[in-house]
Amino acid sequence: MKTRELVLGGLLTSLALLIPLAFGGFLGVLIPPFSATLASHVPLMLAMTISPAVAIIVALGSTLGFLIKLGPIIAARAFMHVFVGYTGATLIKQGKPLYLVLLLVLPIHALGEALIVIPFGFSLYNAGVVVGLGTAFHHLADSFITLAVVKQLGLLRKSLPAFSKKIS
């Protein structure tokens, strides 16, 4: 891993921890048994543009933040971001644009989070419809935020070739 990737990964991991720990209540949406913290996927989605390793590190940081703040069920859901981030980063490395990658990983994200809660006693309805669809909508909202951030941060586009090539 290059120094630049390590530094950016550290910064994005700190954001992935900060969002649930500091803003979980403020940015949180609760529709029992589903919960979401707006913008919590943004560091992961940005990390996917750097490398698969950075995406995995950021996903693990997010998992830790949610474990500390909201407990093991939400942390298990956050752990699914490891697979989402790795897949997304691999697709970006293959030359797919960021907007398309975010759409392609959406089913993996929603299905992963729906399946991981079943062992915790969630009914198929609550897991599939409430958590699965809730995750899909949350993923879309955070995708729009991510694309807006990437577009507005022209400086990042210059320092990370992945941003300029992959967003359009």
C-alpha positions in Angstrom: 0.0 0.0 0.0 1.4 3.4 -1.0 1.8 6.2 1.5 -0.9 8.3 -0.1 -3.4 5.4 0.1 -2.5 4.8 3.7 -3.0 8.4 4.6 -6.3 8.7 2.7 -7.4 5.4 4.2 -6.6 6.7 7.7 -8.6 9.9 7.1 -11.6 8.1 5.7 -11.4 5.5 8.5 -11.5 8.3 11.0 -14.6 9.7 9.3 -16.1 6.2 9.3 -15.6 6.1 13.1 -16.7 9.7 13.7 -20.0 9.5 11.8 -21.6 6.9 14.1 -19.9 8.0 17.3 -20.4 11.7 17.1 -23.4 12.1 14.7 -25.3 8.8 15.2 -28.1 10.4 17.1 -28.2 13.6 15.0 -28.0 11.9 11.6 -29.8 8.7 12.7 -33.1 7.5 11.2 -35.0 4.9 13.1 -37.9 2.9 11.5 -38.0 -0.2 13.8 -36.4 -2.6 13.5 -34.3 -0.7 10.9 -31.9 2.1 11.7 -29.7 4.2 9.5 -27.1 6.9 10.0 -27.1 9.3 7.0 -23.8 9.7 5.3 -22.3 6.7 7.1 -21.5 5.0 3.8 -19.8 8.0 2.2 -16.3 7.3 3.6 -16.6 3.7 2.3 -17.8 4.8 -1.1 -15.0 7.3 -1.3 -12.5 4.6 -0.2 -13.6 2.3 -3.0 -12.1 4.8 -5.5 -8.7 4.4 -3.8 -8.2 0.6 -3.6 -9.8 -2.6 -2.3 -7.5 -2.6 0.7 -8.4 0.9 1.7 -12.1 0.1 1.3 -11.8 -2.9 3.6 -9.9 -0.9 6.2 -12.6 1.8 6.1 -15.4 -0.8 6.4 -13.7 -2.3 9.4 -13.4 1.1 11.0 -17.1 1.7 10.4 -17.9 -1.6 11.9 -16.0 -0.7 15.1 -17.8 2.7 15.3 -21.2 1.1 15.1 -20.3 -1.7 17.5 -19.3 0.9 20.1 -22.3 3.2 19.5 -25.2 0.9 18.6 -24.2 -2.7 19.4 -23.6 -6.0 17.7 -26.6 -6.2 15.3 -25.8 -2.9 13.7 -22.1 -3.8 13.8 -22.8 -7.0 12.0 -24.7 -5.0 9.3 -21.7 -2.7 9.0 -19.4 -5.6 8.6 -21.2 -6.4 5.3 -19.6 -3.2 4.0 -16.3 -5.2 3.8 -17.8 -7.1 0.9 -19.5 -4.1 -0.6 -16.3 -2.1 -0.5 -14.1 -4.8 -1.8 -16.4 -5.5 -4.7 -16.9 -1.8 -5.5 -13.2 -1.1 -5.4 -12.4 -4.0 -7.7 -15.0 -2.8 -10.2 -13.5 0.6 -10.1 -10.0 -0.8 -10.8 -11.5 -2.6 -13.8 -12.5 0.9 -15.2 -16.2 1.1 -14.3 -17.5 4.6 -13.5 -18.3 5.4 -9.8 -22.0 6.0 -10.4 -22.3 2.6 -12.1 -20.3 0.8 -9.3 -22.6 2.3 -6.7 -25.6 0.9 -8.5 -24.0 -2.5 -9.0 -23.0 -3.0 -5.4 -26.5 -1.9 -4.1 -28.0 -5.4 -4.3 -25.0 -6.9 -2.5 -25.3 -4.3 0.2 -29.0 -4.7 0.7 -29.0 -8.4 0.6 -26.0 -8.7 2.8 -27.5 -6.5 5.5 -30.8 -8.3 5.3 -29.3 -11.8 5.6 -26.9 -10.9 8.5 -29.8 -9.9 10.8 -31.7 -13.2 10.4 -29.5 -15.1 13.0 -30.4 -12.2 15.5 -34.0 -13.3 15.4 -35.4 -11.0 12.7 -38.3 -12.4 10.8 -37.9 -12.8 7.0 -40.3 -9.8 6.5 -38.3 -7.6 8.9 -35.0 -8.8 7.4 -35.9 -8.6 3.8 -38.4 -5.8 3.5 -37.6 -3.5 6.4 -33.8 -4.0 6.6 -33.2 -4.9 2.9 -35.3 -2.1 1.4 -34.2 0.3 4.1 -30.6 -0.4 3.3 -31.2 0.0 -0.4 -32.8 3.5 0.1 -30.0 4.4 2.5 -27.4 3.3 0.0 -29.0 5.4 -2.7 -29.1 8.5 -0.5 -25.4 8.0 0.5 -24.5 7.4 -3.2 -26.0 10.8 -4.1 -24.0 12.4 -1.2 -20.8 10.7 -2.3 -21.2 11.7 -6.0 -21.9 15.3 -4.9 -18.8 15.3 -2.6 -16.6 13.9 -5.4 -17.9 16.5 -7.9 -17.4 19.4 -5.4 -13.9 18.4 -4.4 -12.0 19.3 -7.5 -8.8 19.0 -5.5 -9.4 15.3 -4.9 -9.9 14.8 -8.6 -6.4 16.1 -9.3 -4.8 14.1 -6.5 -6.6 10.9 -7.2 -6.9 9.9 -10.8 -9.7 7.5 -9.9 -12.0 10.3 -9.0 -11.7 12.1 -12.4 -11.9 9.0 -14.6 -14.5 7.1 -12.8 -17.2 9.6 -11.9 -18.5 10.3 -15.4 
